[in-house]
Amino acid sequence: MECGIDIVKIDRMVELSKNPKFVEKYFTLQEKEYLLSKNDSPQTMAGLYAAKEAVLKAFGLGIGGGIDLKDINILHQNGKPQIEVTPKINYYLVGKNCTQISVSISHDGDYAIAMCVLSNWIFLEILSKLERTKQVVPFLFIYYKFGENYEVSYQKNEYRIWRNLQKF
């Protein structure tokens, strides 16, 4: 599991939002539509920007480290922010041995804050099944295919999980 957190001063977004180049460079079409639905609120923009930075930090990257901020698309379903898992995001998830990415955004007063968590829920489910059936033996190599997308192996007290990749 990995996590990243970022905080943004909302006043900073008030100034930056006036610059169309800033908005175009860092926000996806869906995010710009979401901002419009929120009357281009600097508070909302600060939250989205903080979430993008939190994602980079969870992956252990900085700006220019492999994922551009515009590569991170924050969608909202039932009011909850979610990161779209594109082939590029999936590539970095696999590199961290994770299968899930979650984000939370909050605002209070002058600041917006966001936290991103990378986790491996499918791995925990597989481990649970292996341990319940007593099929994990430390000195043997065990390989399982779980569904169509995940594979896990255990060898010498080390678990590894793979998620099928798409090219990007």
MIBAMI-617294 format. One line per field, with one value per atom (N, C-alpha, C, O): residue number from 0; z, y, x; residue in one letter; atom name. Coordinates in steps of 0.2 Angstrom, whole numbers, padded with zeros to 4 digits, always signed. Example, Ala and Ser with C-alpha at 12.3 -4.5 7.8 and 13.67 -1.06 7.14 Angstrom:
BEGIN
k: [0;0;0;0;1;1;1;1]
pz: [+0039;+0039;+0039;+0042;+0035;+0036;+0039;+0040]
py: [-0028;-0022;-0016;-0017;-0011;-0005;+0000;+0006]
px: [+0066;+0062;+0066;+0071;+0064;+0068;+0064;+0067]
r: [A;A;A;A;S;S;S;S]
a: [N;CA;C;O;N;CA;C;O]
//
This chain:
BEGIN
k: [0;0;0;0;1;1;1;1;2;2;2;2;3;3;3;3;4;4;4;4;5;5;5;5;6;6;6;6;7;7;7;7;8;8;8;8;9;9;9;9;10;10;10;10;11;11;11;11;12;12;12;12;13;13;13;13;14;14;14;14;15;15;15;15;16;16;16;16;17;17;17;17;18;18;18;18;19;19;19;19;20;20;20;20;21;21;21;21;22;22;22;22;23;23;23;23;24;24;24;24;25;25;25;25;26;26;26;26;27;27;27;27;28;28;28;28;29;29;29;29;30;30;30;30;31;31;31;31;32;32;32;32;33;33;33;33;34;34;34;34;35;35;35;35;36;36;36;36;37;37;37;37;38;38;38;38;39;39;39;39;40;40;40;40;41;41;41;41;42;42;42;42;43;43;43;43;44;44;44;44;45;45;45;45;46;46;46;46;47;47;47;47;48;48;48;48;49;49;49;49;50;50;50;50;51;51;51;51;52;52;52;52;53;53;53;53;54;54;54;54;55;55;55;55;56;56;56;56;57;57;57;57;58;58;58;58;59;59;59;59;60;60;60;60;61;61;61;61;62;62;62;62;63;63;63;63;64;64;64;64;65;65;65;65;66;66;66;66;67;67;67;67;68;68;68;68;69;69;69;69;70;70;70;70;71;71;71;71;72;72;72;72;73;73;73;73;74;74;74;74;75;75;75;75;76;76;76;76;77;77;77;77;78;78;78;78;79;79;79;79;80;80;80;80;81;81;81;81;82;82;82;82;83;83;83;83;84;84;84;84;85;85;85;85;86;86;86;86;87;87;87;87;88;88;88;88;89;89;89;89;90;90;90;90;91;91;91;91;92;92;92;92;93;93;93;93;94;94;94;94;95;95;95;95;96;96;96;96;97;97;97;97;98;98;98;98;99;99;99;99;100;100;100;100;101;101;101;101;102;102;102;102;103;103;103;103;104;104;104;104;105;105;105;105;106;106;106;106;107;107;107;107;108;108;108;108;109;109;109;109;110;110;110;110;111;111;111;111;112;112;112;112;113;113;113;113;114;114;114;114;115;115;115;115;116;116;116;116;117;117;117;117;118;118;118;118;119;119;119;119;120;120;120;120;121;121;121;121;122;122;122;122;123;123;123;123;124;124;124;124;125;125;125;125;126;126;126;126;127;127;127;127;128;128;128;128;129;129;129;129;130;130;130;130;131;131;131;131;132;132;132;132;133;133;133;133;134;134;134;134;135;135;135;135;136;136;136;136;137;137;137;137;138;138;138;138;139;139;139;139;140;140;140;140;141;141;141;141;142;142;142;142;143;143;143;143;144;144;144;144;145;145;145;145;146;146;146;146;147;147;147;147;148;148;148;148;149;149;149;149;150;150;150;150;151;151;151;151;152;152;152;152;153;153;153;153;154;154;154;154;155;155;155;155;156;156;156;156;157;157;157;157;158;158;158;158;159;159;159;159;160;160;160;160;161;161;161;161;162;162;162;162;163;163;163;163;164;164;164;164;165;165;165;165;166;166;166;166;167;167;167;167]
pz: [+0000;+0000;+0000;+0003;-0004;-0004;-0003;-0005;-0001;-0001;-0002;-0001;-0004;-0006;-0003;-0004;-0001;+0001;-0001;-0002;-0003;-0005;-0003;-0002;-0001;+0001;-0004;-0006;-0005;-0010;-0007;-0004;-0007;-0005;-0010;-0016;-0008;-0013;-0017;-0023;-0013;-0016;-0022;-0027;-0022;-0027;-0034;-0039;-0033;-0039;-0041;-0047;-0037;-0040;-0045;-0050;-0044;-0049;-0055;-0061;-0053;-0059;-0063;-0069;-0061;-0065;-0070;-0075;-0069;-0074;-0080;-0085;-0080;-0085;-0089;-0087;-0095;-0099;-0100;-0101;-0101;-0102;-0097;-0098;-0091;-0085;-0085;-0084;-0086;-0086;-0091;-0090;-0097;-0103;-0101;-0103;-0098;-0097;-0092;-0093;-0087;-0081;-0080;-0076;-0084;-0083;-0089;-0094;-0088;-0094;-0095;-0092;-0101;-0103;-0098;-0097;-0095;-0090;-0084;-0081;-0082;-0076;-0078;-0073;-0084;-0086;-0086;-0083;-0088;-0088;-0081;-0079;-0076;-0069;-0066;-0062;-0068;-0065;-0067;-0063;-0073;-0076;-0072;-0070;-0071;-0067;-0060;-0056;-0057;-0051;-0051;-0047;-0057;-0058;-0058;-0055;-0060;-0060;-0053;-0052;-0048;-0041;-0040;-0042;-0038;-0036;-0031;-0031;-0026;-0021;-0024;-0023;-0029;-0033;-0037;-0037;-0040;-0044;-0040;-0041;-0034;-0029;-0027;-0026;-0026;-0024;-0029;-0028;-0035;-0041;-0042;-0043;-0041;-0042;-0036;-0038;-0030;-0025;-0026;-0024;-0028;-0029;-0035;-0034;-0040;-0045;-0042;-0043;-0038;-0035;-0030;-0029;-0026;-0021;-0025;-0023;-0031;-0035;-0037;-0036;-0039;-0041;-0035;-0035;-0029;-0023;-0021;-0019;-0022;-0020;-0025;-0022;-0031;-0035;-0034;-0037;-0030;-0029;-0034;-0036;-0038;-0044;-0042;-0038;-0046;-0045;-0052;-0057;-0053;-0059;-0064;-0063;-0070;-0075;-0074;-0077;-0069;-0067;-0071;-0069;-0076;-0080;-0081;-0086;-0076;-0077;-0077;-0072;-0082;-0082;-0079;-0078;-0076;-0072;-0076;-0073;-0082;-0087;-0088;-0091;-0087;-0088;-0082;-0083;-0077;-0071;-0072;-0072;-0073;-0074;-0068;-0067;-0065;-0059;-0061;-0063;-0060;-0062;-0055;-0050;-0056;-0050;-0051;-0056;-0047;-0047;-0041;-0035;-0041;-0035;-0030;-0024;-0032;-0028;-0025;-0022;-0027;-0025;-0030;-0036;-0029;-0034;-0035;-0030;-0041;-0043;-0048;-0052;-0048;-0053;-0059;-0058;-0065;-0071;-0072;-0072;-0072;-0073;-0080;-0084;-0083;-0090;-0091;-0086;-0097;-0097;-0094;-0091;-0094;-0091;-0083;-0080;-0080;-0073;-0071;-0066;-0075;-0074;-0074;-0070;-0079;-0079;-0072;-0070;-0070;-0063;-0057;-0052;-0058;-0052;-0052;-0047;-0058;-0058;-0055;-0052;-0057;-0055;-0047;-0044;-0044;-0037;-0034;-0028;-0038;-0036;-0033;-0028;-0036;-0033;-0038;-0044;-0036;-0041;-0040;-0044;-0035;-0034;-0032;-0029;-0035;-0033;-0030;-0034;-0025;-0022;-0020;-0019;-0020;-0019;-0014;-0015;-0010;-0006;-0006;-0006;-0007;-0007;-0002;-0001;+0001;+0006;+0006;+0003;+0008;+0008;+0015;+0018;+0017;+0023;+0023;+0023;+0024;+0025;+0018;+0013;+0019;+0014;+0010;+0005;+0012;+0009;+0006;+0009;+0001;-0001;+0000;-0001;+0002;+0003;+0000;-0001;-0002;-0005;-0003;-0002;-0003;-0001;-0006;-0008;-0009;-0013;-0010;-0007;-0011;-0008;-0014;-0017;-0014;-0019;-0015;-0010;-0017;-0013;-0017;-0023;-0014;-0017;-0014;-0011;-0015;-0012;-0015;-0011;-0021;-0024;-0021;-0020;-0020;-0017;-0010;-0009;-0006;+0000;+0000;+0004;-0005;-0006;-0008;-0005;-0012;-0014;-0008;-0007;-0004;+0001;+0006;+0009;+0007;+0012;+0009;+0013;+0003;+0000;+0001;+0003;-0001;+0000;+0007;+0009;+0012;+0019;+0022;+0026;+0020;+0022;+0020;+0023;+0014;+0011;+0013;+0011;+0016;+0019;+0013;+0013;+0007;+0002;+0001;-0004;+0006;+0006;+0010;+0016;+0007;+0010;+0008;+0002;+0013;+0012;+0007;+0004;+0007;+0003;-0004;-0008;-0006;-0012;-0016;-0014;-0023;-0027;-0029;-0031;-0028;-0029;-0034;-0033;-0039;-0044;-0045;-0046;-0045;-0046;-0051;-0051;-0055;-0059;-0056;-0055;-0055;-0052;-0057;-0058;-0059;-0064;-0071;-0072;-0075;-0081;-0080;-0085;-0075;-0075;-0070;-0070;-0065;-0060;-0059;-0060;-0058;-0057;-0050;-0049;-0046;-0040;-0039;-0041;-0037;-0035;-0028;-0026;-0025;-0019;-0019;-0021;-0017;-0017;-0012;-0012;-0008;-0003;+0001;+0002;+0004;+0009;+0005;+0009;-0001;-0005;-0010;-0014;-0009;-0014;-0019;-0018;-0025;-0031;-0034;-0035;-0037;-0040;-0047;-0047;-0052;-0058;-0061;-0060;-0064;-0067;-0075;-0077;-0079;-0086;-0088;-0086;-0093;-0095;-0102;-0106;-0103;-0110;-0112;-0108;-0118;-0121;-0121;-0122;-0120;-0120;-0124;-0125]
py: [-0006;+0000;+0006;+0006;+0011;+0017;+0023;+0022;+0029;+0035;+0041;+0041;+0046;+0053;+0058;+0056;+0063;+0069;+0075;+0076;+0080;+0087;+0092;+0090;+0098;+0103;+0109;+0110;+0113;+0118;+0124;+0124;+0130;+0136;+0138;+0139;+0139;+0141;+0147;+0148;+0152;+0159;+0158;+0162;+0153;+0152;+0150;+0152;+0146;+0144;+0150;+0150;+0155;+0161;+0164;+0166;+0165;+0168;+0164;+0166;+0157;+0153;+0151;+0150;+0151;+0150;+0155;+0154;+0161;+0166;+0165;+0168;+0161;+0159;+0153;+0148;+0154;+0148;+0143;+0137;+0145;+0140;+0135;+0130;+0138;+0134;+0128;+0123;+0131;+0126;+0121;+0115;+0123;+0118;+0113;+0108;+0116;+0111;+0106;+0100;+0107;+0103;+0099;+0094;+0101;+0098;+0095;+0097;+0089;+0085;+0088;+0092;+0086;+0088;+0087;+0091;+0081;+0079;+0084;+0086;+0085;+0089;+0096;+0100;+0099;+0106;+0106;+0111;+0101;+0101;+0100;+0104;+0097;+0096;+0103;+0106;+0107;+0113;+0118;+0122;+0118;+0122;+0121;+0125;+0114;+0112;+0115;+0116;+0117;+0120;+0127;+0130;+0130;+0138;+0140;+0145;+0135;+0137;+0139;+0143;+0135;+0137;+0136;+0130;+0141;+0140;+0134;+0131;+0133;+0128;+0121;+0117;+0120;+0114;+0113;+0107;+0118;+0118;+0116;+0112;+0119;+0118;+0110;+0107;+0108;+0101;+0096;+0091;+0097;+0093;+0093;+0088;+0099;+0100;+0096;+0093;+0097;+0093;+0086;+0082;+0083;+0076;+0074;+0068;+0078;+0076;+0075;+0070;+0080;+0080;+0074;+0071;+0073;+0067;+0060;+0056;+0060;+0054;+0053;+0048;+0058;+0058;+0056;+0052;+0059;+0057;+0050;+0047;+0047;+0040;+0036;+0030;+0038;+0034;+0035;+0032;+0040;+0041;+0046;+0045;+0049;+0053;+0061;+0063;+0065;+0072;+0074;+0070;+0081;+0083;+0082;+0083;+0079;+0077;+0070;+0069;+0067;+0060;+0054;+0049;+0055;+0050;+0051;+0048;+0054;+0055;+0062;+0066;+0065;+0072;+0073;+0069;+0079;+0080;+0079;+0077;+0081;+0080;+0072;+0071;+0068;+0061;+0058;+0052;+0062;+0060;+0063;+0069;+0059;+0061;+0059;+0053;+0064;+0063;+0064;+0069;+0058;+0058;+0058;+0057;+0060;+0060;+0056;+0057;+0051;+0046;+0047;+0045;+0049;+0049;+0054;+0053;+0059;+0064;+0062;+0066;+0056;+0053;+0054;+0052;+0057;+0057;+0050;+0047;+0049;+0043;+0044;+0049;+0041;+0041;+0036;+0030;+0039;+0034;+0030;+0033;+0024;+0019;+0019;+0014;+0023;+0023;+0018;+0016;+0016;+0011;+0014;+0010;+0021;+0023;+0023;+0021;+0024;+0024;+0016;+0015;+0012;+0005;+0002;-0002;+0005;+0003;+0005;+0001;+0011;+0013;+0009;+0008;+0007;+0003;-0004;-0006;-0007;-0013;-0013;-0017;-0007;-0006;-0006;-0007;-0003;-0003;-0009;-0010;-0014;-0020;-0019;-0022;-0014;-0012;-0013;-0013;-0014;-0015;-0010;-0010;-0006;-0001;+0006;+0006;+0011;+0018;+0022;+0022;+0025;+0029;+0036;+0037;+0040;+0047;+0050;+0049;+0055;+0059;+0066;+0067;+0070;+0077;+0081;+0079;+0086;+0090;+0097;+0099;+0102;+0109;+0111;+0109;+0116;+0120;+0126;+0127;+0132;+0138;+0140;+0140;+0141;+0144;+0138;+0139;+0132;+0126;+0121;+0119;+0117;+0111;+0105;+0107;+0100;+0094;+0088;+0087;+0084;+0077;+0072;+0073;+0066;+0060;+0055;+0053;+0051;+0046;+0040;+0040;+0034;+0028;+0023;+0022;+0019;+0014;+0007;+0007;+0003;-0003;-0009;-0009;-0015;-0021;-0026;-0031;-0024;-0028;-0035;-0040;-0036;-0042;-0047;-0053;-0044;-0048;-0051;-0057;-0046;-0048;-0054;-0058;-0053;-0058;-0065;-0070;-0065;-0071;-0074;-0080;-0070;-0072;-0076;-0081;-0073;-0075;-0082;-0087;-0083;-0089;-0095;-0100;-0093;-0097;-0100;-0106;-0095;-0097;-0101;-0105;-0100;-0103;-0111;-0115;-0112;-0118;-0122;-0127;-0118;-0121;-0123;-0128;-0120;-0121;-0118;-0119;-0114;-0110;-0114;-0114;-0116;-0119;-0116;-0115;-0113;-0108;-0111;-0107;-0117;-0120;-0122;-0124;-0121;-0123;-0117;-0112;-0118;-0113;-0114;-0120;-0109;-0110;-0104;-0099;-0106;-0101;-0102;-0108;-0097;-0097;-0091;-0086;-0093;-0088;-0086;-0091;-0080;-0078;-0074;-0068;-0077;-0073;-0073;-0077;-0068;-0067;-0062;-0061;-0058;-0052;-0053;-0049;-0057;-0057;-0064;-0069;-0064;-0070;-0068;-0063;-0074;-0073;-0079;-0084;-0078;-0083;-0082;-0077;-0088;-0088;-0092;-0098;-0089;-0093;-0090;-0084;-0094;-0092;-0086;-0081;-0087;-0082;-0075;-0070;-0075;-0069;-0070;-0075;-0066;-0066;-0061;-0055;-0062;-0058;-0058;-0063;-0052;-0052;-0048;-0043;-0050;-0047;-0045;-0049;-0040;-0038;-0037;-0034;-0040;-0040;-0033;-0029;-0031;-0024;-0023;-0028;-0017;-0015;-0010;-0007;-0010;-0005;+0002;+0002;+0006;+0013;+0017;+0023]
px: [+0004;+0000;+0004;+0010;+0002;+0006;+0001;-0005;+0003;-0001;+0002;+0009;-0001;+0001;-0004;-0010;-0002;-0006;-0003;+0003;-0008;-0006;-0011;-0017;-0009;-0013;-0012;-0006;-0017;-0017;-0020;-0026;-0017;-0021;-0026;-0024;-0032;-0037;-0036;-0037;-0033;-0032;-0027;-0027;-0023;-0018;-0022;-0020;-0027;-0031;-0035;-0037;-0037;-0041;-0037;-0039;-0030;-0026;-0025;-0025;-0023;-0021;-0027;-0026;-0033;-0039;-0040;-0044;-0038;-0039;-0034;-0036;-0030;-0025;-0028;-0027;-0030;-0033;-0028;-0029;-0021;-0016;-0015;-0014;-0016;-0015;-0021;-0019;-0027;-0032;-0032;-0033;-0030;-0029;-0023;-0024;-0018;-0012;-0013;-0010;-0017;-0017;-0024;-0024;-0029;-0036;-0038;-0038;-0041;-0044;-0051;-0054;-0054;-0060;-0066;-0070;-0066;-0071;-0070;-0075;-0064;-0063;-0065;-0068;-0064;-0066;-0073;-0076;-0077;-0084;-0087;-0092;-0083;-0085;-0084;-0088;-0079;-0077;-0083;-0085;-0085;-0090;-0097;-0101;-0098;-0104;-0104;-0109;-0098;-0097;-0096;-0093;-0098;-0097;-0089;-0088;-0085;-0078;-0075;-0071;-0078;-0076;-0068;-0066;-0065;-0058;-0057;-0051;-0061;-0061;-0061;-0057;-0065;-0066;-0059;-0056;-0057;-0051;-0045;-0041;-0044;-0039;-0039;-0034;-0045;-0046;-0044;-0040;-0046;-0044;-0036;-0033;-0033;-0026;-0022;-0017;-0025;-0022;-0022;-0017;-0028;-0029;-0024;-0021;-0022;-0018;-0011;-0007;-0009;-0002;-0002;+0004;-0007;-0007;-0006;-0003;-0009;-0008;-0001;+0002;+0003;+0010;+0014;+0018;+0012;+0016;+0015;+0020;+0009;+0008;+0012;+0014;+0013;+0017;+0024;+0029;+0026;+0033;+0036;+0042;+0032;+0034;+0033;+0029;+0037;+0036;+0033;+0032;+0032;+0030;+0036;+0042;+0034;+0039;+0042;+0047;+0039;+0042;+0039;+0041;+0035;+0032;+0025;+0022;+0022;+0014;+0013;+0015;+0010;+0009;+0002;-0002;+0001;-0005;-0011;-0016;-0011;-0017;-0018;-0023;-0013;-0014;-0018;-0021;-0019;-0023;-0030;-0031;-0035;-0042;-0046;-0047;-0048;-0053;-0060;-0062;-0063;-0070;-0074;-0072;-0081;-0085;-0091;-0095;-0092;-0098;-0101;-0099;-0108;-0112;-0108;-0108;-0105;-0102;-0095;-0091;-0093;-0086;-0081;-0082;-0075;-0070;-0067;-0066;-0065;-0062;-0057;-0058;-0051;-0046;-0048;-0049;-0048;-0049;-0042;-0037;-0043;-0037;-0036;-0039;-0032;-0030;-0024;-0021;-0022;-0016;-0010;-0006;-0009;-0003;-0004;+0001;-0009;-0010;-0010;-0007;-0013;-0012;-0005;-0003;-0001;+0006;+0010;+0014;+0008;+0012;+0009;+0012;+0002;-0001;+0003;+0004;+0004;+0007;+0014;+0017;+0017;+0024;+0025;+0030;+0019;+0019;+0016;+0014;+0014;+0011;+0004;+0002;+0000;-0006;-0011;-0010;-0018;-0023;-0029;-0033;-0028;-0033;-0030;-0025;-0034;-0032;-0038;-0043;-0037;-0043;-0040;-0034;-0045;-0043;-0049;-0055;-0047;-0052;-0050;-0044;-0055;-0054;-0058;-0064;-0055;-0058;-0056;-0051;-0061;-0059;-0061;-0066;-0058;-0059;-0056;-0050;-0060;-0057;-0053;-0055;-0046;-0042;-0039;-0035;-0040;-0036;-0040;-0046;-0038;-0040;-0035;-0029;-0037;-0032;-0035;-0041;-0030;-0032;-0027;-0021;-0030;-0026;-0027;-0033;-0022;-0022;-0019;-0014;-0023;-0021;-0020;-0025;-0015;-0014;-0014;-0010;-0018;-0019;-0020;-0020;-0020;-0020;-0025;-0024;-0031;-0037;-0037;-0039;-0036;-0037;-0031;-0033;-0025;-0020;-0022;-0021;-0025;-0027;-0033;-0033;-0037;-0042;-0039;-0041;-0034;-0031;-0027;-0028;-0023;-0020;-0025;-0023;-0030;-0035;-0038;-0038;-0039;-0041;-0036;-0037;-0029;-0024;-0023;-0022;-0023;-0022;-0028;-0027;-0034;-0040;-0039;-0041;-0037;-0036;-0030;-0029;-0026;-0019;-0015;-0011;-0015;-0011;-0005;-0001;-0003;+0003;+0008;+0008;+0013;+0019;+0025;+0027;+0029;+0034;+0040;+0043;+0041;+0047;+0045;+0049;+0038;+0036;+0034;+0033;+0035;+0032;+0025;+0023;+0021;+0014;+0012;+0013;+0008;+0006;-0002;-0004;-0005;-0013;-0014;-0012;-0019;-0022;-0029;-0033;-0030;-0036;-0040;-0039;-0046;-0050;-0046;-0041;-0047;-0044;-0038;-0034;-0038;-0034;-0028;-0023;-0028;-0023;-0020;-0023;-0014;-0010;-0006;-0003;-0005;-0001;+0003;+0001;+0009;+0014;+0017;+0017;+0019;+0022;+0028;+0028;+0034;+0040;+0045;+0045;+0047;+0052;+0050;+0053;+0044;+0041;+0039;+0039;+0039;+0037;+0032;+0031;+0027;+0021;+0022;+0025;+0020;+0020;+0014;+0010;+0011;+0005;+0006;+0010;+0003;+0003;-0004;-0008;-0004;-0010;-0009;-0004;-0013;-0012;-0012;-0016;-0007;-0006;-0009;-0009;-0011;-0012;-0007;-0004;-0005;+0000;-0003;-0009;+0001;-0001;+0004;+0003]
r: [M;M;M;M;E;E;E;E;C;C;C;C;G;G;G;G;I;I;I;I;D;D;D;D;I;I;I;I;V;V;V;V;K;K;K;K;I;I;I;I;D;D;D;D;R;R;R;R;M;M;M;M;V;V;V;V;E;E;E;E;L;L;L;L;S;S;S;S;K;K;K;K;N;N;N;N;P;P;P;P;K;K;K;K;F;F;F;F;V;V;V;V;E;E;E;E;K;K;K;K;Y;Y;Y;Y;F;F;F;F;T;T;T;T;L;L;L;L;Q;Q;Q;Q;E;E;E;E;K;K;K;K;E;E;E;E;Y;Y;Y;Y;L;L;L;L;L;L;L;L;S;S;S;S;K;K;K;K;N;N;N;N;D;D;D;D;S;S;S;S;P;P;P;P;Q;Q;Q;Q;T;T;T;T;M;M;M;M;A;A;A;A;G;G;G;G;L;L;L;L;Y;Y;Y;Y;A;A;A;A;A;A;A;A;K;K;K;K;E;E;E;E;A;A;A;A;V;V;V;V;L;L;L;L;K;K;K;K;A;A;A;A;F;F;F;F;G;G;G;G;L;L;L;L;G;G;G;G;I;I;I;I;G;G;G;G;G;G;G;G;G;G;G;G;I;I;I;I;D;D;D;D;L;L;L;L;K;K;K;K;D;D;D;D;I;I;I;I;N;N;N;N;I;I;I;I;L;L;L;L;H;H;H;H;Q;Q;Q;Q;N;N;N;N;G;G;G;G;K;K;K;K;P;P;P;P;Q;Q;Q;Q;I;I;I;I;E;E;E;E;V;V;V;V;T;T;T;T;P;P;P;P;K;K;K;K;I;I;I;I;N;N;N;N;Y;Y;Y;Y;Y;Y;Y;Y;L;L;L;L;V;V;V;V;G;G;G;G;K;K;K;K;N;N;N;N;C;C;C;C;T;T;T;T;Q;Q;Q;Q;I;I;I;I;S;S;S;S;V;V;V;V;S;S;S;S;I;I;I;I;S;S;S;S;H;H;H;H;D;D;D;D;G;G;G;G;D;D;D;D;Y;Y;Y;Y;A;A;A;A;I;I;I;I;A;A;A;A;M;M;M;M;C;C;C;C;V;V;V;V;L;L;L;L;S;S;S;S;N;N;N;N;W;W;W;W;I;I;I;I;F;F;F;F;L;L;L;L;E;E;E;E;I;I;I;I;L;L;L;L;S;S;S;S;K;K;K;K;L;L;L;L;E;E;E;E;R;R;R;R;T;T;T;T;K;K;K;K;Q;Q;Q;Q;V;V;V;V;V;V;V;V;P;P;P;P;F;F;F;F;L;L;L;L;F;F;F;F;I;I;I;I;Y;Y;Y;Y;Y;Y;Y;Y;K;K;K;K;F;F;F;F;G;G;G;G;E;E;E;E;N;N;N;N;Y;Y;Y;Y;E;E;E;E;V;V;V;V;S;S;S;S;Y;Y;Y;Y;Q;Q;Q;Q;K;K;K;K;N;N;N;N;E;E;E;E;Y;Y;Y;Y;R;R;R;R;I;I;I;I;W;W;W;W;R;R;R;R;N;N;N;N;L;L;L;L;Q;Q;Q;Q;K;K;K;K;F;F;F;F]
a: [N;CA;C;O;N;CA;C;O;N;CA;C;O;N;CA;C;O;N;CA;C;O;N;CA;C;O;N;CA;C;O;N;CA;C;O;N;CA;C;O;N;CA;C;O;N;CA;C;O;N;CA;C;O;N;CA;C;O;N;CA;C;O;N;CA;C;O;N;CA;C;O;N;CA;C;O;N;CA;C;O;N;CA;C;O;N;CA;C;O;N;CA;C;O;N;CA;C;O;N;CA;C;O;N;CA;C;O;N;CA;C;O;N;CA;C;O;N;CA;C;O;N;CA;C;O;N;CA;C;O;N;CA;C;O;N;CA;C;O;N;CA;C;O;N;CA;C;O;N;CA;C;O;N;CA;C;O;N;CA;C;O;N;CA;C;O;N;CA;C;O;N;CA;C;O;N;CA;C;O;N;CA;C;O;N;CA;C;O;N;CA;C;O;N;CA;C;O;N;CA;C;O;N;CA;C;O;N;CA;C;O;N;CA;C;O;N;CA;C;O;N;CA;C;O;N;CA;C;O;N;CA;C;O;N;CA;C;O;N;CA;C;O;N;CA;C;O;N;CA;C;O;N;CA;C;O;N;CA;C;O;N;CA;C;O;N;CA;C;O;N;CA;C;O;N;CA;C;O;N;CA;C;O;N;CA;C;O;N;CA;C;O;N;CA;C;O;N;CA;C;O;N;CA;C;O;N;CA;C;O;N;CA;C;O;N;CA;C;O;N;CA;C;O;N;CA;C;O;N;CA;C;O;N;CA;C;O;N;CA;C;O;N;CA;C;O;N;CA;C;O;N;CA;C;O;N;CA;C;O;N;CA;C;O;N;CA;C;O;N;CA;C;O;N;CA;C;O;N;CA;C;O;N;CA;C;O;N;CA;C;O;N;CA;C;O;N;CA;C;O;N;CA;C;O;N;CA;C;O;N;CA;C;O;N;CA;C;O;N;CA;C;O;N;CA;C;O;N;CA;C;O;N;CA;C;O;N;CA;C;O;N;CA;C;O;N;CA;C;O;N;CA;C;O;N;CA;C;O;N;CA;C;O;N;CA;C;O;N;CA;C;O;N;CA;C;O;N;CA;C;O;N;CA;C;O;N;CA;C;O;N;CA;C;O;N;CA;C;O;N;CA;C;O;N;CA;C;O;N;CA;C;O;N;CA;C;O;N;CA;C;O;N;CA;C;O;N;CA;C;O;N;CA;C;O;N;CA;C;O;N;CA;C;O;N;CA;C;O;N;CA;C;O;N;CA;C;O;N;CA;C;O;N;CA;C;O;N;CA;C;O;N;CA;C;O;N;CA;C;O;N;CA;C;O;N;CA;C;O;N;CA;C;O;N;CA;C;O;N;CA;C;O;N;CA;C;O;N;CA;C;O;N;CA;C;O;N;CA;C;O;N;CA;C;O;N;CA;C;O;N;CA;C;O;N;CA;C;O;N;CA;C;O;N;CA;C;O;N;CA;C;O;N;CA;C;O;N;CA;C;O;N;CA;C;O;N;CA;C;O;N;CA;C;O;N;CA;C;O;N;CA;C;O;N;CA;C;O;N;CA;C;O;N;CA;C;O;N;CA;C;O;N;CA;C;O;N;CA;C;O;N;CA;C;O;N;CA;C;O;N;CA;C;O;N;CA;C;O;N;CA;C;O;N;CA;C;O;N;CA;C;O;N;CA;C;O;N;CA;C;O;N;CA;C;O]
//
